[in-house]
Amino acid sequence: MSELKKIKRALVSVSDKSGLERIALGLKKLNIEIISSGGTGKFLRERGITYTPIDKVTGNPEAFGGRMKTLSFQIGSALLFRRNNSKDILEANELGIEPIDLVICNLYPFDQVVQKGGELDELVENIDIGGPTMIRAAAKNFESVCTCTNPGQYDLLLECLENSSGNTDLALRKNFSMEAFRCTAAYDGLIANVLEKEFNADNRTLTLAAKKSNSLRYGENPHQRGWVYQDHTGEGLAHAKPIQGKPMSYNNLLDADAALRCTSDLNSLVTNSQNSVVTVVKHLNPCGAALASDPLDALKLAWDGDPISAFGSIICFNRPVQKDVAEWLNKKFVEVIIAPEFSVEALDIFAGKKNLRLLKSNMLSSERSETMVRSISGGWVVQNEDLGKDIEFQSMSKREFPKENLNLAQFGIFVGKHLRSNAIALVKEMDSGLALIGAGMGNPNRLISLHQAADKAKENGHESLADAVLISDAFFPFKDTVEAAHNAGVRNIVQPGGSIRDEEVIACADDLDISLAFTGRRHFRH
């Protein structure tokens, strides 16, 4: 059987009309009959491109407001019967079925309706039925039928047709068939995900509706391959707009995402007087974070949280980057800067650092509902993102937790929940704002993290920690953590509580005259 298949009839039905006139004229030039309907037919008619209305093939009119057009025995048979099967050929002749050799189809814009927040009725009307049916039928019969599912394939299709006298080759049909099944799988996956949320249904099957954005130079290490996939939301780091610099690496993307998430959380704390947030991230951990009156003050406070680790870091701003910030950073080495906007003056300054990546991204919504997926051998573990804002601060010690430190405590909890467990964050109110002054994270026990945080704070010039607040991402299993905090000079502690030794820990805080507040909520990040 020849790998080349002559295209005589093409069924064209597209929602995205980009490139449609060009591909239709290309088909007509090769004397290929076009079958079409609805909006696609109207588009062709207005441009003087002749086509066969689909009802001439099906024998049935469009019905139910366009819900019924292409679904029919005639269309399905024309796509599915096997051209190399004598019985199928005989049966097609007896039934008066003429083959359709090419399907050009893309689907109703369900994803666009989701992005603009469409109501359920509009979502339902944008669930394509005929399109996926045609695409899957043609893709299944790739031995004889070619399936084209997006305008990005038009050039390759026309090149193949023009160079082979109106034929397609098997390699092209296989390639396009695979893309077709990916297309319908992603489409159905997106619909399932959206309707699960709309109907508040139990997620019994994990469907990842994502498309590959680009290939990375390599993965976490040079011997690994890596890719970026985008979801349907149009938001988040995967959709951030590159402004300048060399391509992002796998590790850059993970660090940048950590910076964006932490900054977005802290963004919910902004006030009229303190409205600028900056987070400095290294190896997935915030090594600096601050909330201040303007971006430059916040940047300086965040940088001072760990000036050594800030070298080669990723920095995220919740406010536009202006000239003063660019001038200050121009003397530093950082890998990536993320912000909602960059002024012209700032871009002019950064232009001298050709490798510096600049990404434009808005903050993530505090109301977002995001599914977090991580691989384990043989499968995945899935959870909702930790977006919890602690609202319970129950003072457990005789010495009351200072009410004036509640905002500082919330700041510290947001930073602490982005540190890898076991995590300890030391935060302090400075003259110009709130800042992370020391952090310990990723250790097998909490004492090591506490010592690291205290040592870092003192290394940064904070000799006294009496005015600082110590935040723990999980409960203290023993009183030794309180004793170590006291030895470091800490007077105020916030932790979730929930240990079987809580009473022992509280008693120790009382003996050492430390204020101890429980939040009732753990924030592990493994």
Secondary structure, DSSP 8 states (H G I E B T S, - for coil): --S-EE--EEEEE-S--TTHHHHHHHHHHTT-EEEE-HHHHHHHHHTT---EEHHHHHS---BGGGTBSS-SHHHHHHHHS-TT-HHHHHHHHHHT-----EEEE----HHHHHHTT--HHHHHHT--SHHHHHHHHHHHTTTT-EEE-SGGGHHHHHHHHHHTTSEE-HHHHHHHHHHHHHHHHHHHHHHHHHHHHHTT----S-----EEEEE-S-SSSTTS--EEEE-SSS-SGGG-EEEESS---HHHHHHHHHHHHHHHHHHTT--SS--EEEEEEETTEEEEEEEESSHHHHHHHHHTT-TTTTTTEEEEESS-B-HHHHHHHTTS-EEEEEES-B-HHHHHHHTT-TT-EEEE-----TT---EEEEEETTEEEEEE---------EE-SSS---GGGHHHHHHHHHHHTTS-SS-EEEEEE-SSEEEEEEEE-S-SSHHHHHHHHHHHHHHTT----TT-EEEESS--SSTHHHHHHHHTT--EEEE----TTHHHHHHHHHHTT-EEEE-S------
